[in-house]
Amino acid sequence: MAEDGHVYERTAIGQWLQRSGKSPVTNLEMGQKLLDAKQVRSMLATMVKSGAISGDKADKWQERLKAEDQAREWQREAEGGDARAMCKLGASHDGADDDSEAVGKARMWYQRSAQHGYNRGLTNYANKLHNSGEKGHAALHWMEAATRGDAWACIQVAGLYSRGISGYLAQDKELAKRWCLKALACKLKDDGDGALPDEDDEAKANAWLDANADVAALWFDAPDRQAGTTGRVGA
C-alpha cells in the first residue's frame, strides 16, 4: 500500500516511484513509503490456492507460495543448527541486489553456514564479501573453501591467480591451472556438502584450460581430463 492509500504490485509501484513523486491514481504528490498490504495478499493467495484465479499470473503466485513454504522449512531447520539449510536460506534471499534487507539476510545466513563448517556457505559468504568491496577477506575465504574441496571456490581462486591482485596476489597461471583442475576433481562430501562442480563450474574450468593449454601443470593429484583418472598431469 502506497501513501495515497491505494494498493499496487510492489515491484511496479517501486519502479514508478523511481520516476515520479506523484500517485499514479490521483496524480497528487505523495511520499515514497510502502507498506505490506497483508490482507490483500492473503486474499489473493487464498484465491490462487482454491483455483478461483488462474492463468500465468496465478501460476507465478503458486511458484512463489511454494518457494515461501520451502523457505519457512529451511528457516526452521537453520534455526535448529542445520548448516546446509542456513546456506539454502541465504540463497533464498540472494539475487536481490536492489534490496539491502535481502542482501543483508543472505550474507548473514551464508556467514552462519560458514561458521558451522559448510563449504558452499563459506564460498557464498566470500562472494557476498567480494560484491561489497571486501576483496581481501573474500579471497581468504575462497582459499579456505577451495582447500576444503568446494568446486566453485576453486574456480574463484583460479581466477585470482589468473588475473593477479596488485599488492596482494601475484599472477601465476600454473597455480590457476592447478585450481581449475582441482575444481573438476571435487567430490560430494558424505554429509551432502555442495562441493561438486556444476555445469557452469565445469564450463569455466574447461574454457580456461583450453585457452591456456600451453601452461605447465606441475602439481600432483590433479585429474587427467582426457583419461578421467587422477595422477600427475603433464608428467
DOPA-845643 format. One record per residue (C-alpha): residue number from 1; residue in one letter; z, y, x. Coordinates in Angstrom, 3 decimals. Layout:
% residues N
+-----+------+----------+----------+----------+
: pos : code :       zz :       yy :       xx :
+-----+------+----------+----------+----------+
: NUM :    a :        Z :        Y :        X :
...
+-----+------+----------+----------+----------+
% end
This chain:
% residues 235
+-----+------+----------+----------+----------+
: pos : code :       zz :       yy :       xx :
+-----+------+----------+----------+----------+
:   1 :    m :    0.000 :    0.000 :    0.000 :
:   2 :    a :   -1.010 :    3.391 :    1.381 :
:   3 :    e :    0.833 :    6.671 :    0.912 :
:   4 :    d :   -1.468 :    7.563 :   -2.015 :
:   5 :    g :    0.173 :    4.726 :   -3.993 :
:   6 :    h :   -2.930 :    2.543 :   -4.056 :
:   7 :    v :   -3.283 :   -0.995 :   -2.687 :
:   8 :    y :   -6.017 :   -1.799 :   -0.175 :
:   9 :    e :   -7.068 :   -4.620 :    2.109 :
:  10 :    r :   -5.125 :   -3.837 :    5.289 :
:  11 :    t :   -7.971 :   -4.014 :    7.795 :
:  12 :    a :  -10.273 :   -1.925 :    5.612 :
:  13 :    i :   -7.768 :    0.874 :    4.957 :
:  14 :    g :   -6.723 :    0.820 :    8.613 :
:  15 :    q :  -10.330 :    1.411 :    9.675 :
:  16 :    w :  -10.689 :    4.131 :    7.038 :
:  17 :    l :   -7.612 :    5.984 :    8.279 :
:  18 :    q :   -9.012 :    5.977 :   11.822 :
:  19 :    r :  -11.906 :    8.047 :   10.496 :
:  20 :    s :  -10.251 :   10.115 :    7.782 :
:  21 :    g :   -6.878 :   11.552 :    6.828 :
:  22 :    k :   -7.736 :   11.546 :    3.122 :
:  23 :    s :   -7.236 :    8.939 :    0.411 :
:  24 :    p :  -10.460 :    7.031 :   -0.369 :
:  25 :    v :   -9.443 :    7.086 :   -4.061 :
:  26 :    t :   -8.133 :   10.637 :   -4.640 :
:  27 :    n :   -9.790 :   12.398 :   -1.662 :
:  28 :    l :   -6.472 :   14.172 :   -1.063 :
:  29 :    e :   -4.696 :   14.384 :    2.294 :
:  30 :    m :   -2.297 :   11.501 :    2.975 :
:  31 :    g :   -0.319 :   10.069 :    5.865 :
:  32 :    q :   -1.028 :    7.006 :    7.984 :
:  33 :    k :    1.904 :    4.869 :    6.859 :
:  34 :    l :    1.077 :    1.474 :    5.314 :
:  35 :    l :    3.489 :   -0.882 :    3.556 :
:  36 :    d :    3.057 :   -4.567 :    2.767 :
:  37 :    a :    2.147 :   -4.976 :   -0.910 :
:  38 :    k :    4.113 :   -8.210 :   -1.143 :
:  39 :    q :    3.939 :   -8.639 :   -4.916 :
:  40 :    v :    0.163 :   -8.190 :   -4.973 :
:  41 :    r :   -0.274 :  -10.530 :   -2.015 :
:  42 :    s :    1.937 :  -13.165 :   -3.652 :
:  43 :    m :   -0.046 :  -12.897 :   -6.882 :
:  44 :    l :   -3.360 :  -13.310 :   -5.029 :
:  45 :    a :   -2.024 :  -16.296 :   -3.091 :
:  46 :    t :   -0.912 :  -17.972 :   -6.324 :
:  47 :    m :   -4.305 :  -17.370 :   -7.942 :
:  48 :    v :   -6.147 :  -18.749 :   -4.921 :
:  49 :    k :   -3.973 :  -21.867 :   -4.778 :
:  50 :    s :   -4.425 :  -22.509 :   -8.511 :
:  51 :    g :   -8.219 :  -22.146 :   -8.304 :
:  52 :    a :   -8.267 :  -19.074 :  -10.569 :
:  53 :    i :  -10.107 :  -17.253 :   -7.763 :
:  54 :    s :  -12.946 :  -18.993 :   -5.957 :
:  55 :    g :  -15.759 :  -18.168 :   -3.567 :
:  56 :    d :  -15.990 :  -17.203 :    0.103 :
:  57 :    k :  -13.067 :  -14.778 :   -0.010 :
:  58 :    a :  -10.858 :  -17.375 :   -1.679 :
:  59 :    d :  -11.865 :  -19.907 :    0.981 :
:  60 :    k :  -10.815 :  -17.453 :    3.689 :
:  61 :    w :   -7.499 :  -16.945 :    1.904 :
:  62 :    q :   -6.986 :  -20.710 :    1.820 :
:  63 :    e :   -7.585 :  -20.859 :    5.577 :
:  64 :    r :   -5.130 :  -18.019 :    6.125 :
:  65 :    l :   -2.478 :  -19.639 :    3.936 :
:  66 :    k :   -2.836 :  -22.930 :    5.841 :
:  67 :    a :   -2.547 :  -21.060 :    9.145 :
:  68 :    e :    0.598 :  -19.318 :    7.908 :
:  69 :    d :    2.116 :  -22.639 :    6.814 :
:  70 :    q :    1.352 :  -24.089 :   10.245 :
:  71 :    a :    2.830 :  -21.035 :   11.974 :
:  72 :    r :    6.041 :  -21.434 :    9.955 :
:  73 :    e :    6.275 :  -25.060 :   11.106 :
:  74 :    w :    5.740 :  -24.005 :   14.731 :
:  75 :    q :    8.401 :  -21.317 :   14.236 :
:  76 :    r :   10.883 :  -23.935 :   13.046 :
:  77 :    e :   10.086 :  -26.252 :   15.963 :
:  78 :    a :   10.081 :  -23.398 :   18.506 :
:  79 :    e :   13.480 :  -22.179 :   17.374 :
:  80 :    g :   14.664 :  -25.771 :   17.860 :
:  81 :    g :   13.597 :  -25.629 :   21.528 :
:  82 :    d :   10.125 :  -27.226 :   21.414 :
:  83 :    a :    8.201 :  -25.627 :   24.317 :
:  84 :    r :    4.803 :  -26.774 :   23.044 :
:  85 :    a :    5.477 :  -25.221 :   19.626 :
:  86 :    m :    6.504 :  -21.996 :   21.384 :
:  87 :    c :    3.108 :  -21.908 :   23.095 :
:  88 :    k :    1.239 :  -22.599 :   19.844 :
:  89 :    l :    3.290 :  -19.955 :   18.043 :
:  90 :    g :    2.359 :  -17.480 :   20.772 :
:  91 :    a :   -1.302 :  -18.371 :   20.282 :
:  92 :    s :   -0.984 :  -17.739 :   16.532 :
:  93 :    h :   -0.067 :  -14.122 :   17.335 :
:  94 :    d :   -2.634 :  -13.774 :   20.112 :
:  95 :    g :   -6.060 :  -12.178 :   19.898 :
:  96 :    a :   -4.848 :   -9.058 :   18.062 :
:  97 :    d :   -5.251 :   -6.557 :   20.899 :
:  98 :    d :   -5.045 :   -3.631 :   18.461 :
:  99 :    d :   -1.729 :   -4.874 :   17.036 :
: 100 :    s :    1.044 :   -4.088 :   19.506 :
: 101 :    e :    3.632 :   -6.042 :   17.484 :
: 102 :    a :    1.480 :   -9.209 :   17.504 :
: 103 :    v :    0.745 :   -8.801 :   21.218 :
: 104 :    g :    4.464 :   -8.465 :   21.907 :
: 105 :    k :    5.287 :  -11.607 :   19.908 :
: 106 :    a :    2.551 :  -13.591 :   21.670 :
: 107 :    r :    3.869 :  -12.547 :   25.058 :
: 108 :    m :    7.478 :  -13.318 :   24.081 :
: 109 :    w :    6.701 :  -16.847 :   22.859 :
: 110 :    y :    4.483 :  -17.594 :   25.854 :
: 111 :    q :    7.291 :  -16.466 :   28.143 :
: 112 :    r :    9.814 :  -18.667 :   26.341 :
: 113 :    s :    7.428 :  -21.599 :   26.521 :
: 114 :    a :    7.027 :  -20.993 :   30.261 :
: 115 :    q :   10.785 :  -20.780 :   30.729 :
: 116 :    h :   11.070 :  -24.180 :   29.029 :
: 117 :    g :    8.652 :  -25.674 :   31.564 :
: 118 :    y :    5.421 :  -25.839 :   29.531 :
: 119 :    n :    2.440 :  -25.336 :   31.855 :
: 120 :    r :   -0.029 :  -23.872 :   29.371 :
: 121 :    g :    2.681 :  -21.498 :   28.154 :
: 122 :    l :    3.076 :  -20.302 :   31.749 :
: 123 :    t :   -0.678 :  -19.808 :   32.096 :
: 124 :    n :   -0.888 :  -17.898 :   28.811 :
: 125 :    y :    2.079 :  -15.744 :   29.796 :
: 126 :    a :    0.298 :  -14.914 :   33.057 :
: 127 :    n :   -2.805 :  -13.974 :   31.056 :
: 128 :    k :   -0.777 :  -11.507 :   28.983 :
: 129 :    l :    0.746 :  -10.025 :   32.150 :
: 130 :    h :   -2.734 :   -9.590 :   33.624 :
: 131 :    n :   -4.040 :   -7.940 :   30.441 :
: 132 :    s :   -1.152 :   -5.459 :   30.539 :
: 133 :    g :   -1.936 :   -4.491 :   34.145 :
: 134 :    e :    0.777 :   -6.583 :   35.836 :
: 135 :    k :   -1.791 :   -8.337 :   38.030 :
: 136 :    g :    0.525 :   -9.237 :   40.912 :
: 137 :    h :    3.018 :  -11.009 :   38.663 :
: 138 :    a :    0.168 :  -12.654 :   36.766 :
: 139 :    a :   -1.263 :  -14.065 :   39.996 :
: 140 :    l :    2.095 :  -15.573 :   40.983 :
: 141 :    h :    2.465 :  -17.302 :   37.606 :
: 142 :    w :   -1.134 :  -18.559 :   37.694 :
: 143 :    m :   -0.455 :  -20.008 :   41.136 :
: 144 :    e :    2.618 :  -21.850 :   39.862 :
: 145 :    a :    0.872 :  -23.181 :   36.747 :
: 146 :    a :   -2.157 :  -24.265 :   38.798 :
: 147 :    t :    0.057 :  -26.084 :   41.280 :
: 148 :    r :    1.675 :  -27.903 :   38.343 :
: 149 :    g :   -1.801 :  -29.005 :   37.243 :
: 150 :    d :   -2.958 :  -26.688 :   34.445 :
: 151 :    a :   -6.776 :  -26.531 :   34.438 :
: 152 :    w :   -7.057 :  -23.013 :   33.028 :
: 153 :    a :   -4.651 :  -21.704 :   35.667 :
: 154 :    c :   -6.721 :  -23.459 :   38.361 :
: 155 :    i :   -9.798 :  -21.570 :   37.125 :
: 156 :    q :   -7.888 :  -18.283 :   37.244 :
: 157 :    v :   -6.659 :  -18.969 :   40.786 :
: 158 :    a :  -10.183 :  -19.937 :   41.842 :
: 159 :    g :  -11.325 :  -16.576 :   40.532 :
: 160 :    l :   -8.629 :  -14.777 :   42.512 :
: 161 :    y :   -9.778 :  -16.411 :   45.755 :
: 162 :    s :  -13.438 :  -15.956 :   44.920 :
: 163 :    r :  -13.017 :  -12.193 :   44.414 :
: 164 :    g :  -10.008 :  -11.468 :   46.603 :
: 165 :    i :   -7.420 :   -8.825 :   45.729 :
: 166 :    s :   -7.252 :   -5.831 :   48.017 :
: 167 :    g :   -3.879 :   -5.662 :   49.782 :
: 168 :    y :   -2.661 :   -8.862 :   48.168 :
: 169 :    l :   -5.000 :  -11.832 :   48.493 :
: 170 :    a :   -7.911 :  -12.256 :   50.909 :
: 171 :    q :  -11.240 :  -13.569 :   49.655 :
: 172 :    d :  -11.530 :  -17.264 :   50.532 :
: 173 :    k :  -14.377 :  -19.245 :   48.988 :
: 174 :    e :  -13.169 :  -22.533 :   50.455 :
: 175 :    l :   -9.907 :  -22.150 :   48.539 :
: 176 :    a :  -11.844 :  -21.007 :   45.465 :
: 177 :    k :  -13.815 :  -24.253 :   45.676 :
: 178 :    r :  -10.615 :  -26.249 :   46.081 :
: 179 :    w :   -9.158 :  -24.801 :   42.861 :
: 180 :    c :  -12.395 :  -25.302 :   40.895 :
: 181 :    l :  -12.350 :  -28.963 :   41.919 :
: 182 :    k :   -8.654 :  -29.234 :   41.021 :
: 183 :    a :   -9.440 :  -27.801 :   37.574 :
: 184 :    l :  -11.924 :  -30.621 :   36.967 :
: 185 :    a :   -9.357 :  -33.192 :   38.146 :
: 186 :    c :   -6.478 :  -32.049 :   35.902 :
: 187 :    k :   -4.987 :  -34.696 :   33.622 :
: 188 :    l :   -2.862 :  -34.553 :   30.486 :
: 189 :    k :    0.865 :  -34.939 :   31.124 :
: 190 :    d :    2.890 :  -37.621 :   29.386 :
: 191 :    d :    4.639 :  -35.000 :   27.252 :
: 192 :    g :    1.318 :  -33.686 :   25.910 :
: 193 :    d :    1.259 :  -30.511 :   28.007 :
: 194 :    g :   -2.184 :  -28.957 :   27.670 :
: 195 :    a :   -3.343 :  -29.282 :   31.259 :
: 196 :    l :   -6.766 :  -30.870 :   30.660 :
: 197 :    p :   -9.895 :  -28.788 :   31.330 :
: 198 :    d :  -11.638 :  -27.836 :   28.096 :
: 199 :    e :  -15.394 :  -27.205 :   27.802 :
: 200 :    d :  -15.005 :  -23.593 :   28.913 :
: 201 :    d :  -12.913 :  -24.594 :   31.955 :
: 202 :    e :  -15.473 :  -27.219 :   32.934 :
: 203 :    a :  -18.389 :  -24.853 :   32.442 :
: 204 :    k :  -16.800 :  -22.141 :   34.592 :
: 205 :    a :  -15.796 :  -24.560 :   37.347 :
: 206 :    n :  -19.190 :  -26.265 :   37.449 :
: 207 :    a :  -21.072 :  -22.959 :   37.331 :
: 208 :    w :  -19.106 :  -21.645 :   40.322 :
: 209 :    l :  -19.535 :  -24.906 :   42.246 :
: 210 :    d :  -23.275 :  -24.967 :   41.585 :
: 211 :    a :  -23.623 :  -21.325 :   42.663 :
: 212 :    n :  -21.575 :  -21.951 :   45.807 :
: 213 :    a :  -22.809 :  -25.400 :   46.811 :
: 214 :    d :  -23.058 :  -24.306 :   50.450 :
: 215 :    v :  -19.305 :  -23.596 :   50.660 :
: 216 :    a :  -17.447 :  -26.258 :   52.629 :
: 217 :    a :  -14.914 :  -28.450 :   50.826 :
: 218 :    l :  -12.229 :  -29.152 :   53.415 :
: 219 :    w :   -9.391 :  -30.393 :   51.198 :
: 220 :    f :   -8.204 :  -33.876 :   50.318 :
: 221 :    d :   -7.529 :  -35.133 :   46.760 :
: 222 :    a :  -10.449 :  -33.278 :   45.205 :
: 223 :    p :  -12.747 :  -35.092 :   42.734 :
: 224 :    d :  -16.289 :  -36.044 :   43.655 :
: 225 :    r :  -18.295 :  -34.551 :   40.789 :
: 226 :    q :  -21.211 :  -36.892 :   41.227 :
: 227 :    a :  -19.333 :  -40.166 :   41.672 :
: 228 :    g :  -16.436 :  -39.280 :   39.390 :
: 229 :    t :  -13.923 :  -40.521 :   41.964 :
: 230 :    t :  -11.018 :  -38.986 :   43.809 :
: 231 :    g :  -11.235 :  -38.514 :   47.541 :
: 232 :    r :  -12.283 :  -36.133 :   50.237 :
: 233 :    v :  -15.334 :  -34.186 :   49.105 :
: 234 :    g :  -17.965 :  -33.434 :   51.712 :
: 235 :    a :  -16.489 :  -35.900 :   54.213 :
+-----+------+----------+----------+----------+
% end
